Amino acid sequence: MTGPDDAAFSFEVKVSHVSANPITVRISADQADLKRLGKQWGVPEVLNFEAELVLGRWKRDGIRVKGHVSSSIVQDCVVTLEPVAQQIEEDMEAVFLPENSRLAKRTLDGKGEMFLDPDGPDLPEVFSGDSIDVGAVAAEFAALCIDPYPRKQGLDYTDRLESDPATDKKPSPFAVLQGLKRDDSAG
């Protein structure tokens, strides 16, 4: 996880301010933040970035961050290089534990391996100090939704050839040899 010093967008929340009653935090990026996010995400322009997050206690000493992230970005089309807009709308959830929490210890099996359920919840993140950078976490969730190959809508691919495995027949590697055999027998 990124720290506040290397995060393009940062919004720290003091853990001591989060009680059993969840609190709602609304964050949005200013123009300088948007430029840094664009650079970090590798996109020409980030038009807006905002999140609404609910922070509450998890178990005894953890913090659960749950909410929604919104962002509008502009990228270059991978085919035409024209600008392509993408709207990101993503729900997010993360759990944070202090580094000294017994719940933060990773359990290993007898072979020293950790079992991770790919369909299960993510493992809790560990934090040190008295703050959690929920802005950086929200930015990471948004970054995961960026289309790596943006294409302009309505592009027609009529100038490319498409192969059809049902009708395509690969030439036999022995076809060349068969042709040579015929030439020898003819002479």
Residue pairs with C-beta under 8 A, 6 or more apart in sequence:
1 125
1 136
1 137
1 140
2 133
2 136
2 140
3 133
3 136
4 10
4 12
4 133
4 136
7 133
7 135
7 136
7 139
8 33
8 36
8 37
8 39
8 40
8 41
8 139
9 29
9 33
9 36
9 37
9 49
9 135
9 136
9 138
9 139
10 133
10 135
10 136
11 25
11 27
11 133
11 134
11 135
11 136
11 138
12 131
12 132
12 133
12 134
12 135
13 25
13 55
13 131
13 132
13 134
14 130
14 131
15 63
15 98
15 127
15 130
15 131
15 132
16 130
17 23
18 55
18 56
18 57
18 63
19 57
20 56
20 57
21 56
22 54
22 55
22 56
23 54
23 55
23 56
24 52
24 53
24 54
24 55
25 52
25 53
25 54
25 55
25 134
26 50
26 51
26 52
26 53
27 50
27 51
27 53
27 134
27 135
27 138
28 48
28 49
28 50
28 51
29 37
29 46
29 48
29 49
29 50
33 49
34 45
34 46
34 47
34 48
34 49
35 46
37 46
37 49
37 71
37 139
38 44
38 45
38 46
38 73
40 139
40 143
41 73
41 143
41 146
43 73
43 74
43 75
43 146
44 74
44 75
44 76
44 83
45 73
45 74
46 71
46 72
46 73
46 74
47 71
47 72
47 73
47 74
47 85
48 70
48 71
48 72
49 69
49 70
49 71
49 139
49 142
50 69
50 70
50 71
51 67
51 68
51 69
51 70
51 92
51 134
51 135
51 138
52 67
52 68
53 65
53 66
53 67
53 92
53 134
53 138
54 65
54 66
54 67
55 63
55 64
55 65
55 134
56 63
56 64
56 66
57 63
57 64
58 64
58 95
58 96
58 97
58 124
59 103
61 97
61 98
61 101
61 103
62 95
62 96
62 97
62 98
62 101
62 103
62 124
63 95
63 96
63 132
64 93
64 94
64 95
64 96
65 92
65 93
65 94
65 95
65 96
65 132
65 134
65 137
66 92
66 93
66 94
67 91
67 92
67 93
67 138
68 89
68 90
68 91
68 92
69 88
69 89
69 90
69 91
69 92
69 138
69 141
69 142
70 87
70 88
70 89
70 90
71 87
71 88
71 142
72 85
72 86
72 87
72 88
73 85
73 86
73 88
73 146
74 83
74 84
74 85
74 86
75 83
75 84
75 86
75 146
75 147
75 150
76 82
76 83
76 84
76 150
77 83
77 84
77 150
77 151
77 152
77 155
78 149
78 150
78 151
79 151
79 152
79 155
80 152
80 155
82 152
84 150
84 151
84 152
86 146
86 147
86 150
88 142
88 145
88 146
90 141
90 142
90 144
90 145
92 137
92 138
92 141
93 121
94 122
94 125
94 137
95 121
95 122
95 124
95 125
96 124
96 125
96 126
96 127
96 132
97 103
97 104
97 124
97 125
97 126
97 127
98 104
98 126
98 127
98 128
99 126
99 127
99 128
101 126
103 124
104 124
104 126
106 114
106 123
107 114
108 114
109 115
116 123
125 137
172 178
